[in-house]
Each structure stands twice: as structure tokens, then as C-alpha cells.
Amino acid sequence: MDSTIGKKNGGIKSHTIMRVLTGVPEFIRHTAARVHDHVMLGMVKLPKDSFITFDRAYIDYRVFEKFTRRRITYVTKMKKNLTYNILERRYDRDTSDARVRRDDIIEFRKRLKNGKELVHKSRLVEYVDPHTRKRWQLLTNNADLKDAEVIEIYRRRWQIESLYKQLKQNFPLHFFYGESANAIETQIWVVMIANLLVKLVKAQVKREWSFSNLVSLLRNSLGYYYDLVPFLENPERVAANSFVGGRSPPGQLQLNLV
């Protein structure tokens, strides 16, 4: 997320890990925009046999090797400048997913800053998106997954993009109330907590609400004391009963001018 405050331009990155089944962030770290994303991949602590997918900006080949040793499956988009050797061609037109154009086991070497050479074996799955016709090249260290499973795992990464789009559309993140790093980070945390609370409320209500409509209704009802779940199930009836006889809703805060 980028912010522009007065004549000063600044940026802050919010690095997030989300469990795919819940859609709720479980790991969040904020850094200045100038900090490279790949620094954060080494901070990730996952149990063995976990699966993780991330954007190619987070690629750190040393961490790839650690993931492989710990039986952690990664799926990410390959960098265009990666030089590699093909060890095995696995693509089979008859058994592969129709979107797939290649499926190879590859090996690449990277010179580390300490002078040592890292040798890593990976799997390259290349496919064409049927909607956009774009060609995607994915890397994974799991040779047992089906082509379609590799593609689907990376597709689920867009849940994080959807989360931050949701945050920016429904909460005040296009501007910041303070200029200090602490003020900006505090505002982001408040928004994340508010987003989580709305999701918890939405899960308790049987009536179908779009997230944006639910946020808007809650925002406009903050000055009233309603039993929340019944109100969201039938806001028209609850509100009408509160205004019978022209009375103000029960518990509404009053401003008395003396």
C-alpha cells in the first residue's frame, strides 16, 4: 500500500500469510517500501508437509532449498531471467491438463553472496490461461502434484490480492491520519481488526449480505444500540419497531444543549 501525505511520498508494504480455508491473515509484517520482499520469505515458519504459494517478488533460492529439506511444498511464478538445465521432460499430451504446455524437472545454480554456489532442483510447469491467453511459468518442488493442482494452488494466491482490495474499498486506507510510521501502522492494524470483526459477524447471519453493503450498514448504525444479529437478519423490521410513536431508537446517544 502506498500513501501520499502532503508533499511527502512514502510507502509501506504489508506482508501477509493467509490460510486458504479461512481467508483470514495469520501472519502480518509491515516494512518500508524500499525493503525487498524476498527478505520476508526467510521469516516464514511452517510445519513439515505444509504448502505455500507466493508472488515471484518473494523468491529466495536459499529458502527454496530449506523448504525442500523440510518437505514444505512451494509454488510460485518463475523469474524470467532464471537460467536452468532440464533434467527430465514429464509433459504428456494425453495425460496432462489441457492448459499445460510443458512439465519439466529442472536444475539451476545460483552464486550466493558468501561465494558458495547453490544447486537446486525444481519442477517447471508452463500453462496458458484460457481466459487471458497469457502464458505462465510456475516453479514447485513437489513432483507428485498433478498439473492442475499446481495451477490451482497458485491461483489461490489471489485471495490475498482480494483481501487488500476489499480493505481499500471499504475502509480508510487511501489516506492516513498521521505521518509517523507508528501512526500509519496503527491505522492498518485497526482496519485489519475491523475487517476481521465484520467477517465474524457476517458468518453468524443467515441473510445474504455483500461485504461492502454490510460494512456500509454497520457504519451507519454505530450510534444505535441494536441486538446485532437480529438487526442484520431484518434491519427494516428492527428499525421500524425502534421508531414507533416517533421515539428515538432505544439506547441512542442524545446530545443535550444547555
PyMOL commands that set and color helices and strands:
alter all, ss='L'
color gray80, all
select helices_A, chain A and resi 38-41+56-58+61-69+147-155+158-170+181-204+211-220+228-233+235-242+244-246
alter helices_A, ss='H'
color red, helices_A
select strands_A, chain A and resi 2-5+8-19+24-32+51-54+73-77+85-89+100-111+117-128+135-140
alter strands_A, ss='S'
color yellow, strands_A
deselect
rebuild
show_as cartoon
